[in-house]
Amino acid sequence: MINVILYTRVSTDEQADGMGREAQERYLRAYCTNHDYNIVGDEQPYKEDYSAKSHELDRPELMKVYKYCKKHRGQVNKVLFLRWDRFTRNVEFAYTYKRKFYDELGIEINAIEAPIDFTRPDWALMLAMYCGAAHAEDNKIAERTKDGNHEHLMRGEWTGRAPRGYKNVRAGKHNCWIEIDKEKAPAIRQAFEEVAKGLEAPTRIRKRLCPYIPDSSFFDMLRNPFYAGIIRVPAYKDDPEQYVEGKHEALIDKLTFDKVQAVIDGKKKSVPKLAQKKVNPDLYLRKFLVCPVCGHPLTGATSTGNGGQYTYYFCNHDHRHLNRRAEEVNDGFVKYVSALKPNKAVLALYNEILLDIRGDKVRENKLQADKLEAELNSIQERADRVRDLFYDGQITKLEKEQTMERYNRQISDLKERIGALRMSKDMKVQDKLDYSINIIGNLGEFFRTAKPEIKVLLLGSIFPQKIEFDGKNYRTKSYNRMLDLIYHETNKLQGQKNKKSSEKSEDFSWVPGAGVEPAHPFGHWCLRPTRLPIPPSGHAGSRRQPCWK
């Protein structure tokens, strides 16, 4: 009795020709019945789902066959498979396993279609011909595929997996295209726009807008011209690398893409110039104060004389216009901002509005996260069905792995997005609000003790326009619009105006002018959080409503 082991192998491209595992097994069993062979082995038959081009470390079933034969040396006569191209399409691989089985173990390894007689001297030629022909056909198919991909790219048609922010759409075997993913694209578009501004480090922008994208992938995305509607065509054969206009819809314009490249390459500063330079703690107000004579910014310097060093602010255009000791100017400015006292009612309302907005955002994120959770559960159910189909033998191992790879990517992506959305409710926003409100209520103390770099950033936030300094008083046309509402000094200002309507006391110059909280002959203005009719003349655009007292 001749004992044989059956070995079958399939790959995706071989499913189409009707030679799946079941068909191979049927032919092999019929062959054994006709020749009165006895089938042995731990598995009947050994079923391989790996490519014919794979090497021994990628062929676990073949390794099982080899180990079984070594363990049962002398009990196995043959290892049979359908055809040589089912066994391997690599000549070197075929020679190696002929030696391992036939020469070392004395076991014939052969195909039932076009078997080779290894006792004849021309066996090497026959083996090379059968496996080499299949190998050559593989090479031809690979070259035709590469030629086709290159041609599609040259026409501006993307042939691979869609980048983040896009999705692949398939309406038929030869009817595929790429379109913008409406859920993911807005965050990616905003990320490009934020990086292009050069005001914040790209890594911080990634954490804020796209936390589900790995850091390295985020920079690869920023470098990809695909988002600007351009496709990179790699060098191929005699054609050099080139860039062509893509047929897909661009997510950003080319100008934004170029700005992003400049930021990443370091050609554009990633932080504002004032914040980047080291700030002189004695001259932190320069560039913010302007000369009352010519309107040029004040600058400053330190001079040595009379046994010490003395720092001065002076007009950048003409020193004769203004020249004051820096210590006096800084102390005066601290008094100026110390007079900015918030209206407690307005500040409390501001705090409540921010918390309401925060609550709305948390609820919105929760709804979106719940929606993604449902999508995640659906994909996980599909993945479970794929596993069941594989265990039932309805799909191959390769088909299962390819499908599961796609599902696992989607599951990982959804989990990261859900985590980012769920995280928003755990952020300690109240602590940040308390800290900010404390600054608003104690500006003088803050400007007295904070680091000079922080003072510069805060000055830029509070005063959108320059501050005019005449050597004694500080005046500005406007404050930050939100702070303009919070620093509510109506009673104090009106009291001073009622006492001396035509005079301005020296103390009055230290508090906000009428542009901050106007005195109105009809009474006080009360802030309302809703849009209301335009109030009387002199307050066009205001959303405050008169309270008649």
DRENDO-259862 format. One record per residue (C-alpha): residue in one letter; x, y, z. Coordinates in Angstrom, 3 decimals, always signed. Layout:
N
a,X,Y,Z $
...
REM end
This chain:
549
m,+0.000,+0.000,+0.000 $
i,+1.343,+3.401,-1.013 $
n,+0.750,+6.114,+1.596 $
v,+0.308,+9.660,+0.296 $
i,-0.297,+13.127,+1.689 $
l,-2.523,+15.533,-0.256 $
y,-1.592,+19.206,-0.508 $
t,-3.792,+21.968,-1.969 $
r,-3.059,+25.656,-2.400 $
v,-5.158,+28.580,-3.599 $
s,-4.752,+32.332,-3.900 $
t,-7.242,+35.035,-4.809 $
d,-6.396,+35.093,-8.504 $
e,-6.889,+31.334,-8.758 $
q,-10.443,+31.366,-7.439 $
a,-11.739,+32.702,-10.766 $
d,-10.665,+29.736,-12.866 $
g,-12.763,+27.241,-10.922 $
m,-9.806,+25.537,-9.238 $
g,-10.583,+26.266,-5.599 $
r,-9.612,+24.004,-2.730 $
e,-12.717,+21.832,-3.024 $
a,-12.117,+21.177,-6.730 $
q,-8.452,+20.331,-6.133 $
e,-9.342,+18.006,-3.285 $
r,-11.955,+16.224,-5.429 $
y,-9.448,+15.586,-8.249 $
l,-6.769,+14.409,-5.820 $
r,-9.073,+11.997,-4.008 $
a,-10.316,+10.584,-7.320 $
y,-6.705,+10.087,-8.408 $
c,-5.886,+8.220,-5.174 $
t,-8.971,+6.028,-5.546 $
n,-8.034,+5.129,-9.139 $
h,-4.454,+4.258,-8.115 $
d,-5.398,+2.592,-4.825 $
y,-3.386,+5.074,-2.733 $
n,-3.891,+5.384,+1.025 $
i,-4.250,+8.989,+2.267 $
v,-2.419,+9.722,+5.550 $
g,-1.475,+12.763,+7.603 $
d,-2.911,+14.760,+10.485 $
e,-5.064,+16.794,+8.075 $
q,-6.754,+15.522,+4.911 $
p,-5.766,+17.329,+2.801 $
y,-3.349,+20.041,+3.948 $
k,-4.895,+23.298,+2.732 $
e,-2.665,+26.284,+1.977 $
d,-4.031,+29.791,+1.394 $
y,-0.723,+31.479,+0.634 $
s,+0.677,+32.761,-2.639 $
a,+2.685,+30.416,-4.844 $
k,+5.506,+32.964,-4.772 $
s,+5.871,+32.727,-0.984 $
h,+8.866,+31.104,+0.629 $
e,+8.895,+28.358,+3.222 $
l,+8.418,+30.629,+6.243 $
d,+5.171,+31.867,+4.635 $
r,+3.888,+28.344,+3.860 $
p,+2.798,+26.947,+7.246 $
e,+0.823,+24.010,+5.820 $
l,+3.751,+22.831,+3.713 $
m,+5.949,+23.034,+6.796 $
k,+3.425,+20.851,+8.631 $
v,+3.677,+18.304,+5.819 $
y,+7.469,+18.322,+6.039 $
k,+7.461,+17.889,+9.838 $
y,+4.940,+15.058,+9.602 $
c,+7.106,+13.276,+7.027 $
k,+10.227,+13.657,+9.188 $
k,+8.374,+12.344,+12.233 $
h,+6.916,+9.392,+10.273 $
r,+9.980,+8.655,+8.175 $
g,+9.435,+5.547,+6.057 $
q,+5.624,+5.660,+6.468 $
v,+4.915,+8.204,+3.694 $
n,+5.675,+7.498,+0.021 $
k,+4.370,+10.540,-1.838 $
v,+3.175,+14.124,-1.428 $
l,+0.683,+14.908,-4.189 $
f,-0.824,+18.156,-5.496 $
l,-2.825,+19.038,-8.590 $
r,-0.304,+20.884,-10.782 $
w,+3.179,+22.306,-10.382 $
d,+1.936,+25.887,-10.548 $
r,-0.339,+25.006,-7.596 $
f,+2.728,+23.987,-5.640 $
t,+5.034,+26.890,-6.578 $
r,+5.844,+29.308,-9.365 $
n,+9.404,+29.754,-8.168 $
v,+12.032,+27.443,-9.683 $
e,+14.444,+27.825,-6.778 $
f,+11.675,+26.961,-4.299 $
a,+10.777,+23.843,-6.310 $
y,+14.400,+22.632,-6.391 $
t,+14.764,+23.241,-2.638 $
y,+11.733,+21.182,-1.675 $
k,+12.542,+18.444,-4.165 $
r,+15.837,+18.060,-2.302 $
k,+14.214,+18.238,+1.178 $
f,+11.563,+15.613,+0.417 $
y,+13.015,+13.372,-2.315 $
d,+16.741,+13.441,-1.618 $
e,+16.710,+13.662,+2.189 $
l,+13.542,+11.767,+3.167 $
g,+13.074,+9.548,+0.117 $
i,+9.529,+10.873,-0.414 $
e,+8.350,+11.673,-3.929 $
i,+6.796,+15.144,-4.259 $
n,+4.833,+15.399,-7.505 $
a,+1.811,+16.711,-9.426 $
i,-0.981,+14.426,-10.660 $
e,-1.176,+16.505,-13.862 $
a,+2.092,+16.295,-15.865 $
p,+4.031,+14.338,-13.208 $
i,+7.848,+14.309,-13.394 $
d,+9.899,+11.109,-13.289 $
f,+12.745,+12.011,-10.943 $
t,+14.654,+8.849,-11.915 $
r,+15.266,+10.271,-15.395 $
p,+18.196,+12.661,-16.016 $
d,+15.996,+15.359,-17.576 $
w,+13.882,+15.902,-14.440 $
a,+15.605,+19.229,-13.739 $
l,+14.673,+20.554,-17.187 $
m,+11.050,+19.479,-16.799 $
l,+10.764,+21.005,-13.329 $
a,+12.308,+24.282,-14.502 $
m,+9.959,+24.354,-17.502 $
y,+6.754,+23.797,-15.503 $
c,+7.577,+26.206,-12.671 $
g,+9.481,+28.674,-14.856 $
a,+6.552,+29.083,-17.263 $
a,+4.255,+29.961,-14.349 $
h,+6.896,+32.324,-12.967 $
a,+7.206,+34.084,-16.323 $
e,+3.426,+34.465,-16.518 $
d,+3.412,+36.033,-13.042 $
n,+6.037,+38.525,-14.150 $
k,+4.000,+39.418,-17.234 $
i,+0.861,+39.961,-15.159 $
a,+2.813,+42.126,-12.683 $
e,+4.263,+44.238,-15.493 $
r,+0.867,+44.698,-17.132 $
t,-0.556,+45.770,-13.772 $
k,+2.252,+48.299,-13.233 $
d,+1.816,+49.622,-16.793 $
g,-1.910,+50.056,-16.177 $
n,-1.403,+51.826,-12.841 $
h,+1.158,+54.166,-14.377 $
e,-1.181,+55.019,-17.238 $
h,-4.055,+55.780,-14.847 $
l,-1.813,+58.017,-12.735 $
m,-0.651,+59.876,-15.835 $
r,-4.310,+60.625,-16.609 $
g,-4.820,+61.990,-13.092 $
e,-6.740,+58.936,-11.841 $
w,-5.791,+57.641,-8.393 $
t,-5.442,+53.844,-8.286 $
g,-4.776,+53.098,-4.626 $
r,-6.489,+53.456,-1.312 $
a,-7.988,+56.889,-0.765 $
p,-5.992,+59.177,+1.586 $
r,-7.553,+60.385,+4.841 $
g,-10.411,+62.766,+4.186 $
y,-11.364,+60.899,+1.007 $
k,-13.079,+57.562,+0.372 $
n,-13.059,+54.988,-2.399 $
v,-16.371,+54.542,-4.208 $
r,-17.049,+51.484,-6.363 $
a,-20.133,+51.231,-8.584 $
g,-18.795,+48.276,-10.595 $
k,-15.656,+46.303,-11.364 $
h,-14.346,+48.995,-13.707 $
n,-16.336,+51.939,-12.353 $
c,-14.423,+53.302,-9.361 $
w,-13.582,+56.801,-8.203 $
i,-12.552,+58.827,-5.157 $
e,-14.655,+61.466,-3.451 $
i,-14.378,+63.652,-0.349 $
d,-15.419,+62.086,+2.949 $
k,-17.827,+64.689,+4.329 $
e,-17.344,+63.543,+7.930 $
k,-13.533,+63.506,+8.093 $
a,-12.646,+66.166,+5.513 $
p,-13.606,+69.339,+7.507 $
a,-11.114,+68.614,+10.324 $
i,-8.330,+67.831,+7.844 $
r,-9.066,+70.961,+5.803 $
q,-8.976,+73.054,+8.985 $
a,-5.689,+71.405,+9.998 $
f,-4.079,+72.474,+6.711 $
e,-5.403,+76.018,+7.116 $
e,-4.162,+76.288,+10.716 $
v,-0.692,+74.989,+9.835 $
a,-0.527,+77.415,+6.902 $
k,-0.978,+80.362,+9.294 $
g,+2.280,+79.462,+11.014 $
l,+0.998,+80.554,+14.431 $
e,+0.958,+77.163,+16.159 $
a,+3.164,+74.082,+16.035 $
p,+1.758,+71.378,+13.690 $
t,+1.960,+68.782,+16.480 $
r,-0.334,+70.886,+18.686 $
i,-2.724,+71.405,+15.779 $
r,-2.826,+67.627,+15.260 $
k,-3.688,+67.012,+18.922 $
r,-6.393,+69.676,+18.816 $
l,-8.060,+68.861,+15.485 $
c,-7.004,+65.339,+14.470 $
p,-5.979,+63.424,+17.623 $
y,-6.883,+60.111,+15.955 $
i,-4.118,+60.552,+13.332 $
p,-0.627,+59.352,+14.402 $
d,+2.056,+62.042,+14.465 $
s,+4.132,+60.609,+11.595 $
s,+1.024,+60.015,+9.466 $
f,-0.078,+63.598,+10.094 $
f,+3.140,+65.015,+8.618 $
d,+2.931,+62.599,+5.667 $
m,-0.578,+63.922,+5.095 $
l,+0.613,+67.546,+5.160 $
r,+3.249,+66.672,+2.539 $
n,+0.802,+64.919,+0.212 $
p,-0.056,+67.105,-2.828 $
f,-3.139,+64.926,-3.400 $
y,-5.086,+67.258,-1.067 $
a,-4.349,+70.181,-3.418 $
g,-5.681,+68.221,-6.406 $
i,-2.237,+67.072,-7.610 $
i,-1.118,+63.467,-8.097 $
r,+2.514,+62.428,-7.818 $
v,+3.509,+59.937,-10.540 $
p,+6.659,+58.001,-9.510 $
a,+9.444,+57.446,-12.015 $
y,+8.683,+54.377,-14.137 $
k,+10.877,+52.859,-16.828 $
d,+12.026,+55.792,-18.999 $
d,+9.513,+58.275,-17.553 $
p,+10.863,+60.568,-14.776 $
e,+8.913,+61.412,-11.642 $
q,+6.284,+64.041,-12.354 $
y,+3.155,+65.701,-10.966 $
v,-0.140,+65.829,-12.855 $
e,-3.506,+67.476,-12.276 $
g,-5.786,+64.969,-10.566 $
k,-9.382,+64.319,-11.578 $
h,-10.499,+64.246,-7.937 $
e,-11.821,+67.275,-6.035 $
a,-9.124,+69.194,-4.148 $
l,-9.606,+69.561,-0.405 $
i,-7.462,+72.725,-0.175 $
d,-6.153,+75.265,-2.682 $
k,-2.561,+75.190,-3.952 $
l,-1.631,+78.428,-2.166 $
t,-2.554,+76.909,+1.212 $
f,-0.585,+73.752,+0.386 $
d,+2.504,+75.810,-0.520 $
k,+2.231,+77.764,+2.744 $
v,+2.061,+74.510,+4.696 $
q,+5.233,+73.262,+3.000 $
a,+6.983,+76.525,+3.865 $
v,+6.008,+76.167,+7.533 $
i,+7.179,+72.560,+7.727 $
d,+10.456,+73.392,+5.943 $
g,+11.127,+76.176,+8.443 $
k,+10.935,+78.940,+5.824 $
k,+8.029,+80.529,+7.633 $
k,+8.102,+81.263,+11.339 $
s,+5.738,+79.004,+13.254 $
v,+5.137,+81.526,+16.081 $
p,+4.541,+85.295,+16.061 $
k,+7.674,+87.411,+15.906 $
l,+7.041,+89.173,+19.207 $
a,+6.535,+85.879,+21.022 $
q,+9.645,+84.419,+19.455 $
k,+12.082,+87.165,+20.471 $
k,+13.342,+87.398,+23.998 $
v,+11.479,+90.219,+25.667 $
n,+13.322,+92.785,+27.751 $
p,+11.450,+92.763,+31.104 $
d,+12.011,+96.531,+31.491 $
l,+10.765,+97.355,+27.975 $
y,+7.858,+94.973,+27.403 $
l,+5.595,+97.897,+26.353 $
r,+7.617,+98.913,+23.301 $
k,+5.866,+98.236,+20.002 $
f,+2.541,+98.680,+21.877 $
l,+2.946,+102.340,+22.865 $
v,+2.938,+105.048,+20.181 $
c,+4.183,+108.619,+20.184 $
p,+1.405,+111.262,+20.531 $
v,+3.295,+113.640,+18.219 $
c,+4.078,+111.509,+15.141 $
g,+2.286,+108.222,+15.834 $
h,+5.453,+106.104,+15.510 $
p,+5.937,+103.176,+17.927 $
l,+7.999,+103.773,+21.031 $
t,+11.194,+101.813,+21.427 $
g,+13.680,+101.715,+24.258 $
a,+17.265,+101.212,+25.358 $
t,+19.464,+101.065,+28.420 $
s,+22.247,+103.608,+28.904 $
t,+25.094,+103.765,+31.409 $
g,+25.949,+106.949,+33.295 $
n,+26.400,+108.512,+36.740 $
g,+27.537,+105.180,+38.101 $
g,+24.509,+103.130,+37.034 $
q,+22.320,+101.849,+34.204 $
y,+19.116,+103.608,+33.195 $
t,+16.419,+102.319,+30.851 $
y,+14.248,+104.702,+28.776 $
y,+11.328,+104.571,+26.389 $
f,+11.617,+107.031,+23.493 $
c,+10.042,+107.783,+20.117 $
n,+11.451,+105.598,+17.381 $
h,+11.201,+108.487,+14.875 $
d,+12.525,+111.384,+16.952 $
h,+13.840,+111.142,+20.505 $
r,+12.846,+114.739,+21.158 $
h,+9.156,+113.881,+20.861 $
l,+9.169,+111.657,+23.920 $
n,+11.795,+110.290,+26.312 $
r,+10.718,+108.777,+29.659 $
r,+12.230,+106.495,+32.276 $
a,+11.030,+102.902,+31.714 $
e,+10.317,+102.353,+35.407 $
e,+7.913,+105.292,+35.491 $
v,+6.178,+104.250,+32.248 $
n,+5.730,+100.635,+33.414 $
d,+4.422,+101.644,+36.844 $
g,+2.014,+104.065,+35.228 $
f,+0.745,+101.375,+32.872 $
v,+0.145,+99.011,+35.804 $
k,-2.001,+101.733,+37.428 $
y,-3.813,+102.176,+34.124 $
v,-4.803,+98.524,+33.784 $
s,-5.499,+98.262,+37.531 $
a,-8.371,+100.701,+36.992 $
l,-10.006,+98.159,+34.666 $
k,-12.408,+96.494,+37.065 $
p,-14.907,+93.984,+35.706 $
n,-18.616,+94.371,+36.267 $
k,-19.383,+91.347,+38.446 $
a,-22.822,+90.778,+36.963 $
v,-21.515,+90.904,+33.402 $
l,-18.568,+88.665,+34.283 $
a,-20.865,+86.114,+35.926 $
l,-23.105,+86.158,+32.854 $
y,-20.048,+85.736,+30.628 $
n,-18.998,+82.720,+32.695 $
e,-22.485,+81.200,+32.464 $
i,-22.643,+81.713,+28.688 $
l,-19.279,+80.021,+28.203 $
l,-20.385,+77.102,+30.352 $
d,-23.609,+76.839,+28.349 $
i,-21.647,+76.827,+25.093 $
r,-19.320,+74.251,+26.615 $
g,-22.298,+72.105,+27.605 $
d,-23.763,+72.353,+24.097 $
k,-20.425,+71.262,+22.625 $
v,-20.168,+68.320,+25.014 $
r,-23.697,+67.222,+24.123 $
e,-22.939,+67.601,+20.425 $
n,-19.770,+65.520,+20.835 $
k,-21.726,+62.894,+22.752 $
l,-24.316,+62.602,+19.990 $
q,-21.571,+62.278,+17.392 $
a,-19.734,+59.711,+19.535 $
d,-22.948,+57.695,+19.970 $
k,-23.418,+57.726,+16.193 $
l,-19.866,+56.483,+15.706 $
e,-20.435,+53.837,+18.401 $
a,-23.355,+52.473,+16.371 $
e,-21.176,+52.433,+13.261 $
l,-18.415,+50.686,+15.232 $
n,-20.828,+47.994,+16.461 $
s,-22.034,+47.437,+12.899 $
i,-18.470,+46.950,+11.606 $
q,-17.628,+44.616,+14.492 $
e,-20.680,+42.525,+13.632 $
r,-19.539,+42.330,+10.023 $
a,-16.088,+41.254,+11.187 $
d,-17.677,+38.492,+13.282 $
r,-19.639,+37.301,+10.224 $
v,-16.415,+37.178,+8.199 $
r,-14.834,+34.965,+10.849 $
d,-17.891,+32.684,+10.813 $
l,-17.721,+32.400,+7.012 $
f,-14.065,+31.410,+7.276 $
y,-14.709,+28.787,+9.968 $
d,-17.560,+27.398,+7.827 $
g,-15.176,+27.097,+4.872 $
q,-17.117,+29.532,+2.668 $
i,-14.180,+31.906,+2.177 $
t,-10.427,+31.363,+2.053 $
k,-7.916,+32.403,+4.671 $
l,-6.538,+35.074,+2.343 $
e,-10.007,+36.529,+1.742 $
k,-10.624,+36.556,+5.480 $
e,-7.324,+38.305,+6.224 $
q,-7.812,+40.951,+3.530 $
t,-11.334,+41.718,+4.742 $
m,-10.336,+41.709,+8.407 $
e,-7.434,+44.038,+7.693 $
r,-9.858,+46.567,+6.209 $
y,-12.327,+46.176,+9.094 $
n,-9.566,+46.418,+11.716 $
r,-8.380,+49.714,+10.203 $
q,-11.922,+51.073,+10.325 $
i,-12.410,+49.842,+13.899 $
s,-9.137,+51.403,+15.056 $
d,-9.984,+54.699,+13.342 $
l,-13.473,+54.813,+14.886 $
k,-12.165,+54.000,+18.382 $
e,-9.666,+56.860,+18.192 $
r,-12.330,+59.321,+17.032 $
i,-14.772,+58.158,+19.715 $
g,-12.066,+58.471,+22.360 $
a,-11.293,+62.032,+21.265 $
l,-14.994,+62.988,+21.390 $
r,-15.571,+61.345,+24.769 $
m,-12.463,+63.046,+26.150 $
s,-14.020,+66.509,+25.788 $
k,-16.395,+65.977,+28.707 $
d,-13.486,+65.168,+31.047 $
m,-11.573,+68.400,+30.345 $
k,-11.396,+70.682,+33.397 $
v,-12.882,+73.715,+31.708 $
q,-14.063,+75.286,+34.956 $
d,-10.476,+75.476,+36.234 $
k,-9.396,+77.261,+33.047 $
l,-12.335,+79.645,+33.279 $
d,-11.558,+80.428,+36.926 $
y,-7.936,+81.154,+36.007 $
s,-8.958,+83.425,+33.103 $
i,-11.528,+85.296,+35.182 $
n,-8.942,+85.792,+37.914 $
i,-6.669,+87.469,+35.338 $
i,-9.520,+89.683,+34.112 $
g,-10.221,+90.818,+37.668 $
n,-6.570,+91.407,+38.617 $
l,-4.859,+92.771,+35.529 $
g,-2.705,+95.198,+37.481 $
e,-1.231,+92.512,+39.705 $
f,-0.760,+90.241,+36.669 $
f,+1.222,+92.887,+34.765 $
r,+3.282,+93.512,+37.871 $
t,+4.365,+89.870,+38.406 $
a,+3.981,+87.871,+35.150 $
k,+6.835,+86.920,+32.844 $
p,+7.516,+89.518,+30.132 $
e,+6.707,+87.049,+27.324 $
i,+3.276,+86.414,+28.858 $
k,+2.704,+90.151,+29.251 $
v,+3.377,+90.678,+25.538 $
l,+0.893,+87.956,+24.549 $
l,-1.754,+89.378,+26.878 $
l,-1.218,+92.927,+25.580 $
g,-1.827,+91.714,+22.044 $
s,-5.089,+90.096,+23.181 $
i,-6.431,+93.055,+25.173 $
f,-5.464,+95.957,+22.907 $
p,-6.207,+95.356,+19.203 $
q,-4.948,+98.904,+18.484 $
k,-1.878,+100.767,+19.731 $
i,-1.844,+102.675,+23.030 $
e,-1.079,+106.384,+22.794 $
f,+1.234,+107.615,+25.547 $
d,+1.900,+111.342,+25.987 $
g,+4.380,+110.987,+28.830 $
k,+1.718,+110.884,+31.500 $
n,-1.595,+109.437,+30.272 $
y,-2.480,+106.285,+28.328 $
r,-5.285,+106.248,+25.752 $
t,-6.530,+103.676,+23.281 $
k,-9.376,+103.766,+20.774 $
s,-10.639,+100.265,+21.575 $
y,-10.225,+97.185,+23.707 $
n,-10.923,+93.575,+22.934 $
r,-14.680,+93.571,+22.157 $
m,-15.463,+90.998,+24.836 $
l,-13.418,+92.826,+27.471 $
d,-15.150,+96.047,+26.395 $
l,-18.373,+94.522,+27.756 $
i,-16.829,+92.984,+30.866 $
y,-15.029,+96.136,+32.129 $
h,-18.240,+97.926,+32.986 $
e,-17.554,+101.257,+34.763 $
t,-20.744,+103.195,+34.021 $
n,-21.520,+104.343,+37.557 $
k,-18.009,+105.573,+38.221 $
l,-17.696,+107.366,+34.910 $
q,-21.123,+108.967,+35.157 $
g,-20.423,+110.177,+38.657 $
q,-17.272,+111.941,+37.477 $
k,-19.069,+113.466,+34.495 $
n,-21.918,+114.739,+36.616 $
k,-19.491,+116.541,+38.920 $
k,-17.435,+118.127,+36.143 $
s,-18.813,+117.580,+32.696 $
s,-16.332,+119.918,+31.012 $
e,-13.214,+118.899,+32.937 $
k,-11.153,+115.732,+32.937 $
s,-9.399,+115.038,+36.173 $
e,-5.960,+113.510,+36.185 $
d,-7.374,+110.295,+37.668 $
f,-9.848,+109.943,+34.799 $
s,-7.012,+109.277,+32.361 $
w,-6.153,+106.100,+34.271 $
v,-9.512,+104.422,+33.607 $
p,-11.091,+103.336,+30.304 $
g,-12.494,+106.102,+28.157 $
a,-16.081,+106.417,+27.017 $
g,-15.449,+103.823,+24.348 $
v,-15.274,+101.146,+27.021 $
e,-18.468,+101.944,+28.893 $
p,-20.324,+105.004,+27.543 $
a,-22.282,+107.285,+29.828 $
h,-25.743,+107.655,+28.367 $
p,-28.294,+110.371,+29.207 $
f,-31.163,+107.892,+29.072 $
g,-29.930,+105.581,+31.825 $
h,-27.781,+102.514,+32.243 $
w,-27.374,+99.800,+29.601 $
c,-27.939,+96.223,+30.701 $
l,-26.371,+93.333,+28.792 $
r,-28.799,+90.835,+27.269 $
p,-27.627,+87.492,+25.833 $
t,-30.074,+87.723,+22.900 $
r,-30.191,+89.813,+19.715 $
l,-32.346,+92.877,+20.316 $
p,-33.347,+95.994,+18.315 $
i,-30.652,+98.654,+17.817 $
p,-30.680,+101.081,+20.786 $
p,-30.847,+104.874,+20.512 $
s,-28.384,+106.931,+18.461 $
g,-24.768,+106.754,+19.551 $
h,-24.873,+103.004,+20.228 $
a,-25.474,+101.497,+16.778 $
g,-24.577,+97.863,+16.675 $
s,-24.871,+97.361,+20.433 $
r,-26.906,+94.471,+21.791 $
r,-27.717,+96.206,+25.074 $
q,-31.231,+97.254,+25.944 $
p,-32.091,+100.340,+28.024 $
c,-33.442,+99.756,+31.511 $
w,-35.587,+102.774,+32.292 $
k,-35.146,+103.863,+35.854 $
REM end
